[in-house]
Amino acid sequence: MQGLMMDTPLLISSLIRHADRYHGDTEIVSRLVEGGGIHRYSYREAHNRARKLANALTALGVKMNDRVATLAWNGFRHFEAYYAAAGMGAVSHTINPRLFPEQIIYIANHAEDRYVFVDLTFVPLVEAIADKCPLVKGWIFMTDKAHMPPTKLANVLCYEELIDAHSDDFDWPEFDERTASSLCYTSGTTGNPKGVLYSHRSTIIHCYASSMPDALNISARDVILPVVPMFHVNAWGLPYCAAMVGAKLVFPGAGLDGASVFELFEKEKVTVSAGVPTVWLGLLAFMKQNNKRFSALKRTVIGGSACPPAMIRSFEKDYGVQVIHAWGMTEMSPLGTVNTFKAKHNDWDAERRLGLQNNQGRAIFGVDMKIVDDAGKDLPWDGKAFGDLLVRGPWICKEYYRAEGGNPLRKDEHGRGWFPTGDVCNIDADGYMQITDRSKDVIKSGGEWISSIDLENTAVAHPAVAEAAVVGIRHPKWDERPLLVVVKKKDAQVTREELLKFFEGKVAKWWMPDDVVFVDQLPHTATGKLLKTKLREDFKDYKLPTDTSP
């Protein structure tokens, strides 16, 4: 016997329709790429223009399941493209413009993109790769006629002229909620990037779960500024969550420096933001140098890579901003865990609560997770045992686009598939997960594992250290030993000996780095994560002072 409920498909178009109908006058604010000015309009106007764009794409021949790509910053036109493409049944494909041109060419061809929306910043990039993307029928520059740049590209369209030529009379179609909605590619630190193909159903369920109080706690009373780019796993779902709850949205455009972000925070009274640690380093440095305070910001979501404890402490102690430490990945839409407190933690003192916030938090409803040893055996949740993290749930990848790399899932004893995240972690009795390393980054010394993340967090707690990375270096006796690579803060001074002494009493003695190297900058991936493959290559022949071999 089945229930007698309406069978209404979970579709992305329902989000913008809801925002128009029930929050139609709520603002969407964007910093323009053209000159850096501010653009304002409402959800109602956004919905109107998204329908015009859907009509325009239909007129261009875009059909169900066709891929429509973007090379764009966070802005109102990008928001419209999100909803127009997915809402009409096509696939919204966000391309990370920070990737190498060769990777972008590979991705556009692999996805078989039909049209590409391009912010003006990326016109030179497109001009350099267009002839290597033969399947792209047209390049849509995201601007108005007055700002159209000169170009030798063929098949160029002006965004504003395109939508102005069409009516807003468009009825969003209904179709199977398991239909593909959007496509994101992994950053491809090893091998070619792989595509993760989300569905309308997975996106809406992820959106519901993300907005819950024990997750990102988003409501119509919030003003949300996603610093995380819309080309990073759909800005962690925030353009969808904001429409679902009717929150005001603020898009920073290309202005991601500390001064520009702070200006928008204050002028628009932003209450919630989200981004990777590297972005917040710049903002906190600006705040400190200019003696600034937040007037409205209440909380910020930090993910993408482990958040240094010193950053959590600075936000909370110095500026009164709650840090929501979160974890996820492209293959998880992306949200997996969020660090929010349980009732038992209300009685803890501030220092003890700050200690708990250093880990990546608890699984939100919809995500199941476990840790296993090398043989695939489940490990206990005691906060000590650590192993490979596996996950499963309705918004988690079951295979990559075009089956690249084969079936990634691991079967358990019941035949259920689990996705291997590549992270090594422990989980405590309350379900709080702490990543100790990526499986490929963990340092194996004398048969024991050393967490590079713990060592990095300790290093950046030193007042002279801006950024740090730890990699394993071959050692004749211990197999591997940790090398600490450090970027100093501007005008700061610290010696190797002072930094190593700073570790005393903070980590196990045998975890202590064997050496310290100071560099001007560290390599990062296109998503802002430390590129340890490059560091390992750079230091593959490095000889540690503890290596006495000839």
C-alpha positions as CSV (number, residue, x, y, z in Angstrom):
1,M,0.0,0.0,0.0
2,Q,1.3,3.4,-0.9
3,G,0.6,6.7,0.7
4,L,-2.0,9.1,-0.8
5,M,0.1,12.2,-1.1
6,M,0.6,14.3,-4.2
7,D,3.5,13.3,-6.3
8,T,5.2,16.7,-6.9
9,P,8.7,16.4,-8.3
10,L,11.5,18.1,-6.4
11,L,12.8,20.6,-9.1
12,I,15.2,23.5,-8.9
13,S,12.7,25.7,-10.7
14,S,10.4,25.4,-7.6
15,L,13.0,27.3,-5.5
16,I,13.0,30.5,-7.6
17,R,9.2,30.3,-8.1
18,H,8.9,30.1,-4.3
19,A,11.3,33.0,-3.7
20,D,9.3,35.1,-6.2
21,R,5.9,34.3,-4.7
22,Y,6.7,34.5,-1.0
23,H,9.8,36.7,-0.9
24,G,9.5,38.7,-4.1
25,D,10.7,42.0,-2.7
26,T,13.8,40.6,-1.0
27,E,17.0,41.9,-2.4
28,I,19.8,40.4,-4.4
29,V,22.9,42.6,-4.4
30,S,25.9,42.2,-6.7
31,R,29.2,43.9,-7.2
32,L,29.5,44.4,-10.9
33,V,32.4,43.1,-12.9
34,E,32.0,46.2,-15.1
35,G,33.6,48.9,-13.0
36,G,32.9,47.4,-9.5
37,G,29.6,49.3,-9.0
38,I,26.6,47.8,-7.1
39,H,23.6,46.2,-8.8
40,R,20.3,45.7,-6.9
41,Y,17.1,43.9,-7.7
42,S,14.6,41.5,-6.2
43,Y,13.9,37.8,-6.3
44,R,10.8,38.7,-8.4
45,E,13.0,40.5,-11.0
46,A,15.5,37.6,-10.9
47,H,12.7,35.2,-11.6
48,N,11.4,37.4,-14.5
49,R,14.9,37.5,-16.1
50,A,15.5,33.8,-15.6
51,R,12.4,33.0,-17.5
52,K,13.5,35.4,-20.3
53,L,16.9,33.6,-20.4
54,A,15.1,30.2,-20.6
55,N,13.2,31.4,-23.6
56,A,16.4,32.8,-25.1
57,L,18.2,29.5,-24.6
58,T,15.3,27.6,-26.1
59,A,15.5,29.9,-29.2
60,L,19.2,29.1,-29.5
61,G,18.3,25.4,-29.7
62,V,19.2,24.3,-26.2
63,K,17.3,21.1,-25.4
64,M,16.7,18.9,-22.4
65,N,20.0,17.6,-21.0
66,D,22.2,19.9,-23.0
67,R,25.1,21.3,-21.0
68,V,25.2,25.0,-20.6
69,A,28.4,26.2,-19.0
70,T,29.6,29.3,-17.1
71,L,32.9,30.9,-16.6
72,A,31.8,33.6,-14.1
73,W,32.1,35.2,-10.7
74,N,29.4,35.3,-8.1
75,G,26.8,37.8,-9.5
76,F,23.2,38.3,-10.5
77,R,23.6,37.1,-14.1
78,H,25.3,33.9,-12.9
79,F,22.4,33.4,-10.5
80,E,19.9,33.7,-13.4
81,A,21.9,31.3,-15.5
82,Y,21.8,28.7,-12.7
83,Y,18.0,28.7,-12.6
84,A,17.3,29.2,-16.3
85,A,19.5,26.3,-17.5
86,A,18.4,23.8,-14.8
87,G,14.8,24.9,-14.7
88,M,14.3,24.3,-18.4
89,G,15.8,20.8,-18.1
90,A,19.3,21.5,-19.4
91,V,22.4,21.0,-17.2
92,S,24.1,24.0,-15.5
93,H,27.8,23.4,-15.8
94,T,30.0,25.7,-13.8
95,I,33.7,25.7,-14.9
96,N,36.4,26.8,-12.5
97,P,38.3,29.6,-14.4
98,R,41.3,29.2,-12.1
99,L,42.1,25.9,-13.7
100,F,44.9,25.6,-16.3
101,P,43.6,26.4,-19.8
102,E,44.3,22.8,-20.8
103,Q,42.1,21.5,-18.0
104,I,39.3,23.9,-19.0
105,I,39.5,22.8,-22.6
106,Y,39.3,19.2,-21.5
107,I,36.3,19.9,-19.2
108,A,34.4,21.8,-21.9
109,N,34.9,19.1,-24.5
110,H,34.3,16.2,-22.1
111,A,31.0,17.8,-21.0
112,E,30.1,18.7,-24.6
113,D,29.1,22.2,-23.6
114,R,26.8,23.9,-26.1
115,Y,26.9,27.5,-24.9
116,V,29.2,29.2,-22.4
117,F,28.3,32.2,-20.3
118,V,31.5,34.3,-19.8
119,D,32.2,37.2,-17.4
120,L,34.3,40.0,-18.9
121,T,37.3,39.0,-16.7
122,F,37.6,35.8,-18.6
123,V,37.3,37.0,-22.2
124,P,41.1,36.7,-22.8
125,L,41.0,33.2,-21.5
126,V,38.1,32.2,-23.8
127,E,39.8,33.8,-26.8
128,A,42.8,31.6,-26.1
129,I,40.9,28.3,-25.9
130,A,37.8,28.8,-28.2
131,D,39.3,27.1,-31.2
132,K,40.0,24.0,-29.1
133,C,36.4,23.8,-28.0
134,P,34.7,22.9,-31.3
135,L,31.4,21.7,-29.7
136,V,30.6,25.2,-28.2
137,K,28.1,26.9,-30.5
138,G,28.3,30.3,-28.9
139,W,30.0,32.4,-26.2
140,I,27.6,34.7,-24.2
141,F,29.3,37.6,-22.6
142,M,27.7,38.5,-19.3
143,T,27.3,42.2,-19.8
144,D,25.2,44.9,-21.6
145,K,25.8,46.4,-25.0
146,A,27.7,49.4,-23.7
147,H,30.4,47.2,-22.1
148,M,30.8,44.6,-24.8
149,P,34.5,44.2,-25.4
150,P,36.1,44.0,-28.9
151,T,36.8,40.4,-29.8
152,K,37.9,38.3,-32.7
153,L,35.8,35.4,-31.5
154,A,33.0,34.2,-33.7
155,N,29.5,33.4,-32.4
156,V,29.6,35.9,-29.6
157,L,26.3,37.1,-27.9
158,C,25.6,39.9,-25.5
159,Y,23.7,38.7,-22.4
160,E,21.5,41.7,-21.9
161,E,20.6,42.0,-25.6
162,L,19.8,38.2,-25.6
163,I,17.3,38.3,-22.8
164,D,15.8,41.7,-23.9
165,A,14.7,40.0,-27.1
166,H,12.5,37.5,-25.3
167,S,9.4,37.4,-23.2
168,D,9.2,36.3,-19.6
169,D,6.2,34.1,-20.5
170,F,7.8,30.8,-19.8
171,D,6.2,27.9,-17.8
172,W,8.9,25.8,-16.1
173,P,8.4,22.3,-17.3
174,E,7.8,19.3,-14.9
175,F,9.9,16.2,-15.4
176,D,11.5,13.4,-13.4
177,E,13.2,14.8,-10.3
178,R,16.1,12.4,-10.9
179,T,17.0,14.3,-14.1
180,A,20.5,15.8,-14.1
181,S,20.5,19.5,-13.0
182,S,24.1,20.6,-12.7
183,L,27.6,19.4,-13.4
184,C,30.8,20.1,-11.5
185,Y,34.3,18.8,-12.1
186,T,36.8,17.8,-9.4
187,S,39.9,20.0,-9.3
188,G,42.0,17.2,-10.8
189,T,45.1,17.3,-8.7
190,T,46.0,14.0,-10.2
191,G,44.9,13.0,-13.7
192,N,42.1,14.6,-15.6
193,P,39.2,16.3,-13.7
194,K,36.2,14.1,-13.2
195,G,32.6,15.2,-13.5
196,V,30.0,14.9,-10.7
197,L,26.5,15.1,-12.1
198,Y,23.9,16.2,-9.6
199,S,20.1,15.7,-10.0
200,H,17.2,18.0,-9.1
201,R,16.2,15.6,-6.3
202,S,19.7,15.4,-4.8
203,T,20.1,19.2,-5.0
204,I,16.7,20.0,-3.3
205,I,17.3,17.4,-0.5
206,H,20.8,18.7,0.1
207,C,19.3,22.2,0.2
208,Y,16.8,21.3,2.8
209,A,19.4,19.6,5.0
210,S,21.9,22.4,4.6
211,S,19.4,25.0,5.8
212,M,18.5,23.2,9.1
213,P,19.4,24.8,12.4
214,D,22.0,22.1,13.2
215,A,23.6,22.7,9.8
216,L,24.0,26.2,8.3
217,N,21.0,27.6,10.2
218,I,19.8,29.8,7.3
219,S,16.5,31.7,7.4
220,A,14.6,34.6,5.8
221,R,16.1,36.9,8.5
222,D,19.6,36.4,7.2
223,V,21.7,38.3,4.7
224,I,24.0,35.8,3.0
225,L,27.3,36.6,1.2
226,P,28.8,33.5,-0.4
227,V,32.5,34.3,-0.7
228,V,32.9,30.7,-1.9
229,P,32.6,30.9,-5.7
230,M,29.6,29.7,-7.6
231,F,32.1,27.6,-9.6
232,H,33.1,25.7,-6.4
233,V,30.4,23.0,-6.0
234,N,27.6,25.5,-6.7
235,A,28.8,27.9,-3.9
236,W,28.2,25.0,-1.5
237,G,24.5,25.2,-2.4
238,L,23.9,28.7,-1.0
239,P,22.2,30.2,-4.1
240,Y,19.6,27.4,-3.7
241,C,19.3,27.6,0.1
242,A,18.8,31.4,0.0
243,A,16.0,31.1,-2.5
244,M,14.4,28.3,-0.5
245,V,14.2,30.4,2.7
246,G,14.0,33.8,1.1
247,A,17.2,35.3,2.5
248,K,18.8,38.4,1.0
249,L,21.8,37.5,-1.2
250,V,24.9,39.5,-1.6
251,F,27.3,38.6,-4.4
252,P,30.9,39.9,-4.2
253,G,31.8,39.6,-7.9
254,A,35.5,39.6,-8.5
255,G,36.3,41.7,-5.4
256,L,37.5,39.0,-2.9
257,D,40.2,41.0,-1.2
258,G,39.8,41.8,2.5
259,A,38.8,45.5,1.9
260,S,36.2,44.7,-0.7
261,V,34.6,41.9,1.2
262,F,34.5,43.9,4.4
263,E,32.9,46.9,2.6
264,L,30.0,44.7,1.4
265,F,29.7,43.0,4.8
266,E,29.1,46.4,6.4
267,K,27.0,48.2,3.8
268,E,24.6,45.3,3.3
269,K,24.5,44.2,6.9
270,V,25.6,40.6,6.1
271,T,24.8,38.1,8.8
272,V,26.2,34.9,7.3
273,S,29.1,34.2,5.0
274,A,31.0,31.1,3.8
275,G,34.4,30.5,2.3
276,V,37.7,28.6,2.4
277,P,40.4,29.5,5.0
278,T,42.7,31.3,2.5
279,V,40.0,33.9,1.9
280,W,39.5,34.6,5.6
281,L,43.3,35.0,6.1
282,G,43.1,38.1,3.9
283,L,40.0,39.4,5.6
284,L,41.3,39.0,9.1
285,A,44.6,40.6,8.1
286,F,42.7,43.6,6.8
287,M,40.6,43.8,9.9
288,K,43.6,43.8,12.2
289,Q,45.7,46.3,10.2
290,N,42.8,48.7,10.0
291,N,41.3,48.2,13.4
292,K,37.9,47.2,12.0
293,R,34.9,45.5,13.6
294,F,31.8,43.7,12.2
295,S,28.5,45.4,12.9
296,A,26.2,42.6,11.7
297,L,28.1,39.4,10.9
298,K,27.0,36.6,13.2
299,R,28.5,33.5,11.8
300,T,30.7,32.2,8.9
301,V,31.0,28.8,7.4
302,I,34.6,27.6,6.9
303,G,35.3,24.6,4.8
304,G,37.2,23.4,1.7
305,S,40.2,22.5,3.9
306,A,40.7,22.2,7.6
307,C,40.2,25.5,9.5
308,P,43.2,26.4,11.6
309,P,42.3,26.7,15.3
310,A,43.9,30.1,15.5
311,M,41.4,31.3,12.8
312,I,38.4,30.0,14.8
313,R,39.8,31.6,17.9
314,S,40.3,35.0,16.1
315,F,36.8,35.1,14.7
316,E,35.1,34.1,17.9
317,K,37.3,35.9,20.5
318,D,38.4,39.0,18.6
319,Y,35.3,39.7,16.6
320,G,32.4,37.8,18.2
321,V,31.6,35.8,15.0
322,Q,30.6,32.1,15.3
323,V,32.6,29.8,13.1
324,I,30.7,26.9,11.6
325,H,33.5,24.4,10.8
326,A,32.2,22.2,8.0
327,W,33.4,19.4,5.7
328,G,32.4,18.0,2.4
329,M,33.5,17.5,-1.2
330,T,32.4,17.9,-4.8
331,E,31.2,14.3,-4.8
332,M,28.9,15.1,-1.8
333,S,27.1,18.2,-3.3
334,P,29.2,19.2,-1.0
335,L,28.0,19.1,2.6
336,G,28.8,16.2,4.8
337,T,29.4,17.3,8.4
338,V,28.9,20.5,10.3
339,N,30.3,21.4,13.7
340,T,27.4,22.5,15.8
341,F,27.0,21.9,19.5
342,K,24.7,19.5,21.3
343,A,22.8,20.4,24.5
344,K,25.4,18.8,26.7
345,H,27.9,21.3,25.4
346,N,26.0,24.3,26.9
347,D,27.6,23.7,30.2
348,W,31.2,23.6,28.8
349,D,33.4,26.6,29.2
350,A,34.4,28.7,26.2
351,E,37.9,27.1,25.9
352,R,36.6,23.6,25.9
353,R,34.0,24.5,23.3
354,L,36.7,26.1,21.2
355,G,38.6,22.8,21.4
356,L,35.6,20.9,20.1
357,Q,35.2,23.3,17.2
358,N,38.6,22.3,15.8
359,N,37.1,19.1,14.3
360,Q,34.8,19.0,11.3
361,G,31.6,18.2,13.2
362,R,28.7,15.8,13.0
363,A,27.1,14.2,9.9
364,I,23.9,16.0,9.0
365,F,20.8,14.0,8.3
366,G,21.1,12.4,4.8
367,V,24.8,11.5,5.3
368,D,25.9,8.2,6.8
369,M,29.6,7.7,7.4
370,K,32.0,5.2,8.9
371,I,35.8,4.7,9.2
372,V,37.5,1.5,8.2
373,D,41.0,0.0,8.4
374,D,43.1,-1.1,5.4
375,A,41.2,-4.4,5.3
376,G,37.8,-2.6,5.2
377,K,36.9,-3.5,8.8
378,D,34.8,-1.0,10.7
379,L,36.7,0.9,13.3
380,P,35.3,2.1,16.7
381,W,34.0,5.7,17.3
382,D,36.3,6.4,20.3
383,G,38.0,9.6,19.1
384,K,41.3,7.7,18.9
385,A,41.1,5.1,16.1
386,F,41.5,6.6,12.7
387,G,41.1,5.1,9.3
388,D,39.6,5.7,5.8
389,L,36.3,7.7,5.8
390,L,33.5,6.2,3.7
391,V,30.1,7.9,3.1
392,R,26.7,7.2,1.6
393,G,23.5,9.1,1.1
394,P,21.0,10.7,-1.4
395,W,23.3,13.5,-2.5
396,I,26.5,11.5,-2.7
397,C,28.1,10.5,-6.0
398,K,27.6,6.9,-7.1
399,E,29.8,7.2,-10.2
400,Y,31.5,9.9,-12.2
401,Y,30.2,11.4,-15.4
402,R,30.7,9.1,-18.4
403,A,31.9,6.5,-15.9
404,E,35.4,7.9,-15.7
405,G,37.5,5.9,-13.4
406,G,35.1,3.0,-13.2
407,N,32.9,2.2,-10.2
408,P,34.3,4.2,-7.2
409,L,32.1,2.6,-4.5
410,R,33.2,0.0,-2.0
411,K,30.6,-2.7,-1.1
412,D,30.0,-3.6,2.5
413,E,28.9,-7.0,3.8
414,H,25.3,-6.2,2.9
415,G,26.1,-5.2,-0.6
416,R,25.6,-1.5,0.0
417,G,27.9,0.9,-1.8
418,W,30.0,3.4,0.1
419,F,32.0,6.3,-1.4
420,P,35.6,6.5,-0.3
421,T,36.4,10.1,0.5
422,G,40.2,9.8,0.5
423,D,40.2,11.4,4.0
424,V,41.7,9.7,7.1
425,C,39.9,10.6,10.3
426,N,38.6,9.6,13.7
427,I,35.1,9.8,15.1
428,D,34.2,10.2,18.7
429,A,31.3,8.7,20.7
430,D,29.1,11.7,19.9
431,G,29.7,11.4,16.2
432,Y,32.1,14.3,15.8
433,M,34.5,13.6,13.0
434,Q,38.1,15.0,12.8
435,I,40.1,14.7,9.7
436,T,43.7,13.8,10.4
437,D,44.9,13.8,6.8
438,R,44.2,13.0,3.2
439,S,45.0,9.3,2.7
440,K,47.7,10.3,0.2
441,D,49.2,13.0,2.6
442,V,49.4,11.0,5.9
443,I,53.0,10.6,7.0
444,K,54.0,7.0,7.9
445,S,56.9,7.0,10.3
446,G,58.2,3.8,11.9
447,G,54.9,2.1,11.2
448,E,52.9,4.8,12.9
449,W,50.8,7.6,11.3
450,I,51.5,11.3,11.8
451,S,48.8,13.9,11.0
452,S,50.2,16.6,8.7
453,I,47.0,18.7,9.5
454,D,47.7,18.7,13.2
455,L,51.3,19.9,12.6
456,E,50.1,22.6,10.2
457,N,47.5,23.8,12.7
458,T,50.2,24.0,15.4
459,A,52.5,25.9,13.1
460,V,50.0,28.6,12.0
461,A,49.2,29.2,15.7
462,H,52.7,30.9,15.9
463,P,52.3,34.7,15.6
464,A,54.9,34.9,12.9
465,V,53.5,32.2,10.6
466,A,51.0,33.1,7.8
467,E,50.7,29.6,6.2
468,A,52.3,26.2,6.7
469,A,52.4,22.8,5.0
470,V,53.8,19.5,6.2
471,V,54.9,16.7,3.8
472,G,56.6,13.4,4.4
473,I,60.3,13.1,3.4
474,R,61.9,9.7,2.8
475,H,64.0,8.6,5.7
476,P,66.4,5.6,5.8
477,K,65.4,4.5,9.3
478,W,61.8,5.7,9.8
479,D,60.5,5.4,6.2
480,E,59.1,9.0,6.3
481,R,59.6,12.0,8.6
482,P,57.8,15.4,8.5
483,L,59.2,18.5,6.9
484,L,57.6,21.8,7.8
485,V,57.3,24.4,5.0
486,V,56.4,27.9,6.2
487,V,55.4,31.2,4.8
488,K,56.1,34.0,7.3
489,K,53.8,36.9,7.9
490,K,54.8,40.2,6.3
491,D,57.8,41.8,8.3
492,A,57.7,38.9,10.8
493,Q,60.8,37.1,12.0
494,V,61.1,33.6,13.3
495,T,64.0,31.0,13.1
496,R,63.9,27.3,12.5
497,E,64.9,26.7,16.2
498,E,62.2,29.0,17.6
499,L,59.5,27.4,15.5
500,L,60.5,23.8,16.5
501,K,60.6,24.9,20.1
502,F,57.0,26.2,19.7
503,F,55.9,22.6,19.0
504,E,57.2,21.3,22.4
505,G,54.4,20.2,24.6
506,K,51.8,20.7,21.8
507,V,52.4,17.4,19.9
508,A,53.9,14.0,20.6
509,K,57.7,14.2,20.7
510,W,58.0,11.7,17.8
511,W,55.6,13.9,15.7
512,M,58.0,16.8,15.8
513,P,59.1,18.0,12.3
514,D,62.6,17.1,11.5
515,D,63.3,20.3,9.7
516,V,61.8,23.7,8.7
517,V,62.1,25.4,5.3
518,F,60.9,29.0,4.8
519,V,59.4,29.9,1.4
520,D,57.8,33.0,-0.1
521,Q,54.6,31.2,-1.0
522,L,53.0,27.8,-1.1
523,P,51.4,26.1,-4.1
524,H,47.6,25.9,-4.1
525,T,45.0,24.1,-6.2
526,A,42.4,26.0,-8.2
527,T,40.0,25.7,-5.2
528,G,42.5,27.1,-2.8
529,K,43.7,23.9,-1.2
530,L,47.4,23.2,-0.5
531,L,48.9,21.4,-3.5
532,K,51.0,18.9,-1.7
533,T,51.7,16.9,-4.8
534,K,53.8,19.9,-6.0
535,L,55.5,20.2,-2.6
536,R,56.4,16.5,-2.6
537,E,57.8,16.9,-6.0
538,D,59.8,20.1,-5.1
539,F,61.3,18.4,-2.0
540,K,61.6,14.8,-3.2
541,D,65.4,15.0,-3.0
542,Y,65.5,17.0,0.2
543,K,67.8,15.5,2.8
544,L,66.7,15.9,6.4
545,P,69.3,16.7,9.1
546,T,68.3,13.4,10.8
547,D,69.2,11.4,7.7
548,T,72.8,10.2,8.3
549,S,72.9,7.9,5.3
550,P,75.8,8.5,3.0
